[in-house]
Amino acid sequence: MIFNDTAKLIRAKELLVTTCVNWIPVIAGGVFIRNLAYRLLLKKMGASVYIQDGAEFTGVSNIEIGSESFIARGASIIIRNLSSRVRIGEKVKLDKGVCITTVGDNCCIEIDENTFIGPYTCIGGPGNVKIGKYCLIAAHSGIIANNHIFADPIEMIRLQGLTRQGVVIGDNCWLGYGVKVLDGVTIGEGSVIGAGAVVTKDIPPYSIAVGVPAKVVRSRQLGEKQFTNWRDAN
């Protein structure tokens, strides 16, 4: 995190404004007042954005929210370094308790249009995360673009550094309840990941994958014989 005077001034401004407007309920015009306030702070904010009371934003000058998006009560977008950014596309829904966090330098988290992020899902860097259009991410999922290095059994794990390869989820994917996606993974367009799966390697487009670690069990495009030949070859 940057602790220089500029960052402190920005954070103080954020706290002043967000503390004043976050508690205002819908019945008292909270959505309208919050939109006016956040439009002054956010890097970009589209039309008809709905931000419920209790949503939390840090590093607002590097956050973009597209038109008609919905940020539920208890959701948070936290940018810990001024070189990082978060981009939320149009008609995106972040449900209750969703946590999006950038860690480290030059981290970018992007969620494209018409995507739904379910309750209490965590999405984080320091690697980049790109989630495509029309995706469905079910509750309590985790998409984390980093992994601790632990090769040295003597050195403290927290001091050995991180990988930050990044995560990409293609358009029109469905991740079931409690799916975990680890650093360095690409999930191809149109894929379905079964509930509770842990995705540790790339998933080809239009695949159905389940298990820990996740394995492709069927293709949404190939016939059974074609899929068997593909599986045997891979």
N, C-alpha and C positions, 0 to 999 in steps of 0.2 A: 504494500500500500504506500502511496505517496503521502508524506507528512509535511510537505513544504507549506509556505504561507498561502499560496494560491489554493491548494487543496483544502486547507483549513477554512479559508474564507468561503469557498463554494459549499463545503459541508455545513457551515454555520447558516448560510442562506437557505439550503435545503431544509435543515431542521426547523428553522423559524417558520417557513411556509407550510411544510407538511404537518408539523405539530398543530398548526392553527386550523387546517382544513380536514385532516384525516378523521376526526371524531364526529364531524357533522353528519347526521343521519339523512337518509333519502328524503324523509318527510319534511325536513327543513331546507330542502334545496341543495343537499350535500353534493350530488352528482354535478350539478351546474357550477357550483362554487369550486369544486375540485378541478373540473375541466378548465376553468378560467386560470386557476393558479398553476396547474401543470403545463398549460400551454405556454406560459411564460418561462418555465424551467426546462422542459424537455427539449432535446435537440430537434425533434419533429413529432407532431401529433396530428393525426387526421381528424376528420369530422365524425361526430356521433360516437365518440369513444365513451364507454361506460366504466367508471372506476368506483367500486364500492368503498365505503368507509373501512378503515383498517388495513388497506393495501399499503405496502411499504416500498419506497424507492430510495436508493442511494446511488449517487453518481448520475443524477437525472440529466445532466447536460450531454451525456453520451447514450441516452436511451431514445429510441424511435418507436412509436406506436401507430400502426395504421388505422385507417377509418373503420368504424363499426366493430372495433375489438372490445372485448369484455375482460376486465381484471377484477376477480372476485375478492371478497373480504378475506384477509389473511394471506393473500398472495404477496410475494416479494420479488423485486428485481434489484440485485445488489451488485454494483460495480466497485471493485476495490482499488482500481488503478485508473488514472485519467487517460491512459493509452488504450483502454479496452472499451468495448461497446456492446450493446444489445439492440437487436432489431426485431420488432414484432410486426408481422405483416397485417394486412387487412382481414377483418372478420375472424381473428384469432380469439379463442377463449382460454384464459388461464383460470382454472377452477380454484376453489378454496384451498389455501395452504400450499399452492405451487411455489417452489423456491428456485429462482434462477440466479446463479452467482458466477461472476467472473473473478478469477484469481490470477495474479501475476500480470505480466506485461502483454499488451497486444493480443488480448483474448477477444474473440468475436463469437457471440451466440446469436443465431438467426432462426426465427420460426416463421415460415412462409404462410401465405394466406389460407384462410378457412381450415386451420388446424386446431384441434382440441387437445388441451393438456389437462389430464384428470387430476383430482384432488391429491394433494400431498406428494406430487411428483417433484423430484429434484433434478435439476439440469445444471451442470457446472463445468468450468474450465480447470486448469489454465489453457488446455488445448481448445481449438475452435470446435463449435457444435453447429451443424446445419441440419435443420429439420424441414422437410419439404412441404408442399401444398397438400391439403385435404387428408392430413394424417390424423389418426386417432390414437392417443397415448393414454392408457387407462391409469387408474389411481395407483398411488404408491410405487410408481416406476422410478428408475434411476438411470440417468444418462450422464455419465461422468467421463470427461475427456482428460483423464490423468491417471497415472499409476505410480505407486511408490516403488523406488528401487531399494532392494533389500539384500544385495549380493554379499555384503560384508556382515558377517554374524557378530562382529565386535562393535562396529559403529552403530550409533543410534539410527533407527530407520528414518526418523524424521529429518536427519541430517544428510541422507544419501541422495537426495534429489528426487525428481519426478520425470516421468515421460509425459509428453504432451503431443501425441500424434493426431488427435482430433477424432470426431465422430461425425458421420454423415448418414442421415436417414432420408431415403428417397421419397418422392411424392406418393400419396395414396397408400401409406403403410398403416397397419393396425398392430399396436403392441398391447397385449393383454395385461391383466392385473398383475402388478408386481414384477414386471420385466426389468432386468438390469442389462444395460448396454455398456461395455467396457471400452477403454481407450483404444484407438486404432481401428475401430470397426466401421464398415460401411454396410448398411442394410439397403438392398436394392429396391427399386420402385415396385409398388404393388405387393410387397411381402406381408405376411402375417406371422407374428411371433406369439406363441402360446403363453398363457399365464404362468408366471413364475420362472420363465426361462432366463438363463444367463448367457448373453451373447458375447462370445469371446473371439469370434473370427467373422470374416465377411459372409454375408448372406446374399446369394444371387437374386436378381429381380424375380418377382412373382413366385417366391418360394413360401412354403409353410414350414416353420422351424419350431421345435419344442425341446424342452429338457435342459439339464445342467451338466455339461455345457450344451448350448443349443445346437441341434443338428437338423438339417433339412430332411423332412420326411415325405414331402410331396411338392410337386410343382403345380402352380395354378394355370400353366400354359401347356406343358408337355403332357402327352398321353402316358399311361403307365409303363409301356415298354420303353418309350423314349427316356422317361425319368430313370428307370432302372439302369439303362445304358449310361446315362449321365452320372448317376451315383457310383456305379462301378468304376467309371473312369476317373472319379475324383476321390 
